[in-house]
Amino acid sequence: MPKLAKLFPVLEYNMHELKQKNELTIALAERFGKSIVATTDTHTGKMGQVYTLAKGDSFREYFRNIEKGRNYIVTGDLTRELLIEEMNTWIDLIFEKSQKNRDIKNYLTGIKSLDALVKISRSTLLNYSPRLNRTAMNLFYMISNTGLPASFYIHSEKSFAREIEKDIEINNRK
């Protein structure tokens, strides 16, 4: 992480990351004299929930002000509730698309568990049986709304944040 942080003019405070990971980003930015930008990184169209404010009549002027730390970020972090909402939006999108367009490659997410859901929703049986499709969609909502998938994801991300923190500490001693 420290090696990567050195390569970029600013570092990203990402709304779809845990607070622990964003705090590590801030620590790296301070260590290397970098500025921070806040981004939403949405995959479901919910943009503008976090953002970066800076003056500038052009993008270059705006970005230079960010690089120099003359900016303000409006932040937020990934929560269990936010992740459940995001998952439910994915379920909406996947099952809506399964009824309208059979081109599966256009809707893969890169997340194995969600891609399995996409493939299931694209099955011939579900596409030609609206009742079964609706039942499958409701089952996925029930699973998502338990918060269990979100909790597992957050737990794994907290473990990853601890690994990053250890890596940063090791590199600080060198």
Disulfide bonds with the S-S distance in Angstrom:
none
